[in-house]
Amino acid sequence: KPESALRFGPLTVDLAYRRVLLDDQEVALTRKEYSVLAQLARHPGRVITQQQLLKDIWGPTHIEDSHYLRIVVGHLRQKLGDDPTAPRFIITEAGIGYRLLADS
């Protein structure tokens, strides 16, 4: 069976159980926060465009609503203790999208 728990240093994204652990402590995420993180975790190191994330998570009528995504990524960073100026996990590719650091 495919590996359901994806690990990025102290961060674990368990796709089978829809759980996220940081230093083995469960992190409470909203459905949207989890969906964004899971999408990035499935493609570590690869940039996922804002439009792709918005289409997949909010639906095709929301591909221009990048402020939704910025808010959710901001909340995710807070919950993961990720400093946007020196991120350990989520990297912003300005004007393009986001990627999860493959070798945290």
C-alpha positions as CSV (number, residue, x, y, z in Angstrom):
1,K,0.0,0.0,0.0
2,P,1.2,3.5,-0.6
3,E,2.8,5.4,2.3
4,S,0.0,7.5,3.8
5,A,2.1,9.4,6.3
6,L,4.4,12.0,4.6
7,R,7.2,13.3,6.7
8,F,9.0,16.6,6.4
9,G,11.4,16.9,9.3
10,P,9.2,17.4,12.4
11,L,6.1,17.7,10.3
12,T,4.0,14.6,9.4
13,V,1.0,14.8,7.1
14,D,-1.1,11.6,7.4
15,L,-3.3,11.4,4.4
16,A,-5.1,8.2,5.4
17,Y,-6.2,9.6,8.8
18,R,-6.4,13.3,7.7
19,R,-4.1,14.2,10.6
20,V,-1.2,16.5,10.9
21,L,1.5,16.1,13.5
22,L,4.3,18.6,14.5
23,D,6.9,17.1,16.8
24,D,4.5,14.2,17.3
25,Q,1.8,16.5,18.6
26,E,-1.5,16.7,16.6
27,V,-2.2,20.1,15.1
28,A,-5.9,21.1,14.8
29,L,-6.5,22.3,11.3
30,T,-9.7,23.4,9.5
31,R,-10.8,21.4,6.5
32,K,-9.4,24.1,4.1
33,E,-6.1,24.3,6.0
34,Y,-5.7,20.5,5.9
35,S,-6.6,20.4,2.2
36,V,-4.0,23.0,1.2
37,L,-1.3,21.3,3.3
38,A,-2.2,17.9,1.9
39,Q,-2.1,19.1,-1.7
40,L,1.4,20.6,-1.1
41,A,2.6,17.5,0.7
42,R,1.6,15.2,-2.2
43,H,4.0,17.2,-4.4
44,P,7.0,18.1,-2.1
45,G,9.3,20.6,-3.6
46,R,7.0,21.4,-6.5
47,V,5.3,24.7,-6.9
48,I,1.5,24.4,-6.9
49,T,-0.1,27.5,-8.5
50,Q,-2.6,29.6,-6.6
51,Q,-5.1,28.9,-9.4
52,Q,-4.7,25.1,-9.0
53,L,-5.1,25.2,-5.2
54,L,-8.1,27.5,-5.5
55,K,-9.8,25.4,-8.2
56,D,-9.1,22.1,-6.4
57,I,-10.1,23.3,-2.9
58,W,-12.6,26.1,-3.3
59,G,-13.9,25.1,-6.8
60,P,-13.6,26.5,-10.3
61,T,-15.6,29.6,-9.6
62,H,-12.9,30.8,-7.1
63,I,-9.7,30.7,-9.2
64,E,-9.3,34.5,-8.9
65,D,-9.9,34.6,-5.1
66,S,-6.3,34.4,-4.1
67,H,-7.0,36.3,-0.8
68,Y,-8.8,33.1,0.5
69,L,-5.6,31.2,-0.1
70,R,-3.4,33.8,1.5
71,I,-5.5,33.8,4.7
72,V,-5.5,30.0,4.9
73,V,-1.7,29.8,4.3
74,G,-1.2,32.5,7.0
75,H,-3.2,30.4,9.5
76,L,-1.4,27.3,8.5
77,R,2.0,29.0,9.1
78,Q,0.9,30.2,12.5
79,K,-0.3,26.7,13.5
80,L,2.9,25.1,12.3
81,G,5.1,27.8,13.9
82,D,6.4,28.7,10.4
83,D,8.0,32.1,10.1
84,P,7.1,33.5,6.6
85,T,10.4,35.4,6.5
86,A,12.4,32.2,7.1
87,P,10.0,29.4,6.4
88,R,10.8,25.8,7.4
89,F,7.8,24.3,5.6
90,I,5.7,26.5,3.2
91,I,7.5,28.6,0.7
92,T,5.7,31.4,-1.2
93,E,6.7,31.7,-4.9
94,A,5.6,35.3,-5.4
95,G,2.9,35.7,-7.9
96,I,2.9,32.0,-8.7
97,G,1.9,29.8,-5.8
98,Y,3.3,27.8,-2.9
99,R,5.5,24.8,-2.3
100,L,6.3,22.6,0.6
101,L,10.1,22.3,1.3
102,A,11.0,18.7,0.5
103,D,14.0,18.5,2.9
104,S,12.8,20.2,6.1
